[in-house]
Amino acid sequence: MINEVLGRLNKQQLEVATTTSGIIRTIAGPGTGKTGTQTAHIANLINQGVPPEAILAITFTNKAASETRHRIVKNTQDLGNVGWQVAASTYHSFCRKFVLKPFQNHEIFYEMGYLNGFIILDDTDSESVMKDVYANSVGGFSLVLDALAINEKQMLQHISNYRANGIDYNEFSQSIKHDVIKMAAAKEVKSIIDAYPKSLKDVSKDNREQMVKEVGLKLQSIKGDFTDCVVAIAWKQYAKACAEADGLDFDDQLLFTMKLLKEDPNVAARLAKRFQYIFLDEFQDANLCQWELVKSIIEQQANPAVFIVGDDRQSIYRFRHADVDIMKNLEHEFPGCITNSLIYNYRSTGAIIDLSNALSRDMPNQIGDGQLIAASKVQGEKPSLEIYKTALDEANGVVADIQALIAKGENPSDIAVLYRNRSVNKEIIEALNKARMDYEIIGDVGFYQTAEIKSAVATLRILTRNNDVFAYAKVLDYATVGISPVRLKTTTHENGCTPLAAIAMIMEKDKRAKNKAEGFVTDLQNLIKTSSQIISKDKFLSMVLNTPELKLHYDTNPAIREKASVHYQEYNAHSVNKLVTEFKQFWESYLLPSFVKDSKKVAEKKSANTDGSVDDIANELVEKRATNFNVILERISADLLKPDAVLSELVDDLVQRIDQDGDEQLDSIQLLTNHASKGLEFQHVFLIGTEEESYNSLESDVEDIEEEGRNFFVALTRAEKTLHISASETRVVNGNFTNRSLLKLLYPLLDKLNISENTLSILNGPDARFEDEFQVDPTPTNEGIAKEMQRIGDKFKQRHVDKQPTPDIEDETEADFNPSPGFY
């Protein structure tokens, strides 16, 4: 089997897959088969006798981890069921399973205020905690927050910036104390806060607004950066609130793991002893905290065997704190580091590779030369460039081209429309709707982000964590049983009790709440009891084999072992079926009604623009939510039927999916941003809105411009057969009619593109806004076109960082974080 697996690799891939030790950095360009190479590498190690449980493979998404795991299993099927024993996981699931859960009683966590283990929080839980911090902010500090116009999401993002670099609250506050300028500013902020009463409840709205203005003026007069002081106050309260609720958010899962591994080398040594071979995928996207926690383990390995795969040209997540310099500077931390490259692209035609090579050739500070070789002998058609007069013209033109492809028999799901940011997709959506063509917007509300799935996961959290007040609050937000989430949280906090005990207290004092919630509480308690019957095979055997004689009989008799295994499967199937049945009844009784009510409201709004009746639209919406719930129910059931299944671990994975995973691809045209397209590929790609205003702004620094180049490179390399690039001379942005200019990155690439006569006339026309030095030869067949394009490219390189246009960038992951200037 292994010979067959390795036999499918090319020379460069085989060299990587047969390396067994050292720190190995592999630069794997788009479409070069990095996943196949990595999983063949792992299969080869197992075939050579490496225990699969000694291998750790870390990547960034659950989807990628699942794909890695399945390929390993497939590549080692002749060796039995060993592939499943490889620890293929995300950074977060690794932290939870191998560090946070096993060492939850470590003194370091006790010192941080975590006395009862951890409850994993999703993003909405984190926002809920920060909202409570804001709501409980007293006097002057609440005025400071209002004056700076920093909302909860922005504050969390600011805190996240530090945690991604391995900085916790204590280190952050100490850095302020050791900075003379910041300390002076902090003292002024404190004097402003102390100048107002702690309680402002009796202050009128007008007076409060006046106070906010006064505070704003006082803050402006402070010399030096005072914002770290404000962040520190909010961070301290946020960290305290999380610890009191045993809550661990997305960032702290990584940060707490890193702290433990650094402060207690014995823990890192234990992990190093277990995981002798470490694989790190998509390493260009790692942040400092992720790298430091893995490095703590590597430094404890007697003979490091670390295999790092990534592509610095595809590093496009700097706004998520990814630091490509970690990958670039690896040899400085590990001088013996060896670098390999995968250069044969199996995805795209030669013409598309020629275009991407022309772009990547001059990218600054690359690890390699950035050049790929098309594995296919098919050159294919040149990527096209079309400039339209208006955004509506562009949308209609693109839709017409898509219709032509489908008419030729192309599958709609093989066609993608990419754009730098959502501000340019309005017209294409309208054109697709007008043409009655099915499409899916990837990156909007994904399956795991829907309300029905969140409500289901919150219920499951209650079954595994009796003190998870966030889960109870979320369920009560959907279930109309007379108890509000705020009342539950307040009662729980004031009485220091479990959420279920708090509900009992509320019911005792409030007859109306008791009448409404009584059935809810009874059914929930029954569901909790049923869930406790879901146990692992090991626990089942420990209960059944309760005497030394029985255990000896089991250990020495294969027939008895087989019989016990069958008994467990029967017991587990019955327990899982009972849980699933009761869980469905609970959801339909207490959570579905709120979705029925909401669907009617949505249907009333939609009916004005559609032919369907309100009832028909509402029923369709409810049916979709019920279908989604049934899908998650089937997945949970299938996972729980596995012998090693642990309900609490499955629930934690589901919580992480809410924060990480996007949509599942449907059989329709795909609309998505360049960022969302990372890791995907499509037969036909339409890259719209390729205008300078969409990619760069007046505030763009050199690093921003370099990253936008990489962003464009990622978009180009999603295409397999055809690539169609388009731009518009004009576009309506934020309600304003604006002129646009072609993306400057395209100028050095013009000789690699098929440019229509219409586009040439626009580029060279009397009304063109492109400067004379960037004008193109109007005859594409002219023998001097190559020299002309080279001249344009040279001019472009000289002026790459010249004045930038007015920005309209609204990245899908950055849109929620737009602090006021005073925040910085």
HELIX and SHEET records of a PDB file:
HELIX    1   1 ILE A    2  GLY A    7  1                                   6    
HELIX    2   2 LYS A   11  ALA A   17  1                                   7    
HELIX    3   3 LYS A   34  ASN A   47  1                                  14    
HELIX    4   4 PRO A   52  ALA A   54  5                                   3    
HELIX    5   5 ASN A   62  ASN A   75  1                                  14    
HELIX    6   6 GLN A   77  LEU A   79  5                                   3    
HELIX    7   7 VAL A   82  GLN A   85  5                                   4    
HELIX    8   8 TYR A   91  CYS A   95  1                                   5    
HELIX    9   9 ARG A   96  LEU A  100  3                                   5    
HELIX   10  10 GLU A  107  GLU A  111  1                                   5    
HELIX   11  11 ASP A  123  ALA A  135  1                                  13    
HELIX   12  12 GLY A  139  LEU A  148  1                                  10    
HELIX   13  13 GLU A  152  ARG A  163  1                                  12    
HELIX   14  14 TYR A  169  LYS A  177  1                                   9    
HELIX   15  15 VAL A  180  ASP A  194  1                                  15    
HELIX   16  16 LYS A  205  GLN A  220  1                                  16    
HELIX   17  17 THR A  227  GLU A  244  1                                  18    
HELIX   18  18 PHE A  250  GLU A  263  1                                  14    
HELIX   19  19 PRO A  265  ARG A  274  1                                  10    
HELIX   20  20 PHE A  283  ASP A  285  5                                   3    
HELIX   21  21 LEU A  288  ILE A  298  1                                  11    
HELIX   22  22 ASP A  312  GLN A  314  5                                   3    
HELIX   23  23 ARG A  318  ARG A  320  5                                   3    
HELIX   24  24 VAL A  324  LYS A  328  1                                   5    
HELIX   25  25 LEU A  330  GLU A  333  1                                   4    
HELIX   26  26 GLY A  350  SER A  360  1                                  11    
HELIX   27  27 ALA A  391  ALA A  407  1                                  17    
HELIX   28  28 PRO A  412  ASP A  414  5                                   3    
HELIX   29  29 ARG A  422  VAL A  424  5                                   3    
HELIX   30  30 LYS A  426  LYS A  434  1                                   9    
HELIX   31  31 PHE A  447  GLN A  449  5                                   3    
HELIX   32  32 ALA A  451  THR A  464  1                                  14    
HELIX   33  33 VAL A  469  TYR A  478  1                                  10    
HELIX   34  34 PRO A  485  ASN A  495  1                                  11    
HELIX   35  35 PRO A  499  LYS A  509  1                                  11    
HELIX   36  36 LYS A  511  SER A  531  1                                  21    
HELIX   37  37 LYS A  537  VAL A  544  1                                   8    
HELIX   38  38 PRO A  548  THR A  556  1                                   9    
HELIX   39  39 PRO A  558  TYR A  590  1                                  33    
HELIX   40  40 LEU A  592  LYS A  606  1                                  15    
HELIX   41  41 SER A  607  ASN A  609  5                                   3    
HELIX   42  42 VAL A  614  LEU A  640  1                                  27    
HELIX   43  43 LEU A  647  GLN A  660  1                                  14    
HELIX   44  44 ASN A  674  SER A  677  1                                   4    
HELIX   45  45 GLU A  692  TYR A  695  1                                   4    
HELIX   46  46 VAL A  702  LEU A  716  1                                  15    
HELIX   47  47 LYS A  744  LYS A  752  5                                   9    
HELIX   48  48 GLU A  757  ASN A  764  1                                   8    
HELIX   49  49 ASP A  772  PHE A  774  5                                   3    
HELIX   50  50 ILE A  785  GLN A  798  1                                  14    
HELIX   51  51 PRO A  821  PHE A  823  5                                   3    
SHEET    1   A 6 ALA A  87  THR A  90  0                                        
SHEET    2   A 6 ILE A  55  THR A  59  1                                        
SHEET    3   A 6 TYR A 277  LEU A 280  1                                        
SHEET    4   A 6 ALA A 305  GLY A 310  1                                        
SHEET    5   A 6 GLY A  22  ALA A  28  1                                        
SHEET    6   A 6 ILE A 338  LEU A 342  1                                        
SHEET    1   B 2 ILE A 119  ILE A 120  0                                        
SHEET    2   B 2 GLY A 247  LEU A 248  1                                        
SHEET    1   C 2 TYR A 344  ASN A 345  0                                        
SHEET    2   C 2 ILE A 373  ALA A 374  1                                        
SHEET    1   D 7 TYR A 439  ILE A 441  0                                        
SHEET    2   D 7 ILE A 669  THR A 673  1                                        
SHEET    3   D 7 ILE A 415  TYR A 419  1                                        
SHEET    4   D 7 PHE A 682  LEU A 687  1                                        
SHEET    5   D 7 ALA A 719  VAL A 733  1                                        
SHEET    6   D 7 SER A 384  THR A 390  1                                        
SHEET    7   D 7 ASN A 754  ILE A 755  1                                        
SHEET    1   E 6 TYR A 439  ILE A 441  0                                        
SHEET    2   E 6 ILE A 669  THR A 673  1                                        
SHEET    3   E 6 ILE A 415  TYR A 419  1                                        
SHEET    4   E 6 PHE A 682  LEU A 687  1                                        
SHEET    5   E 6 ALA A 719  VAL A 733  1                                        
SHEET    6   E 6 ASN A 736  ASN A 739 -1                                        
END                                                                             
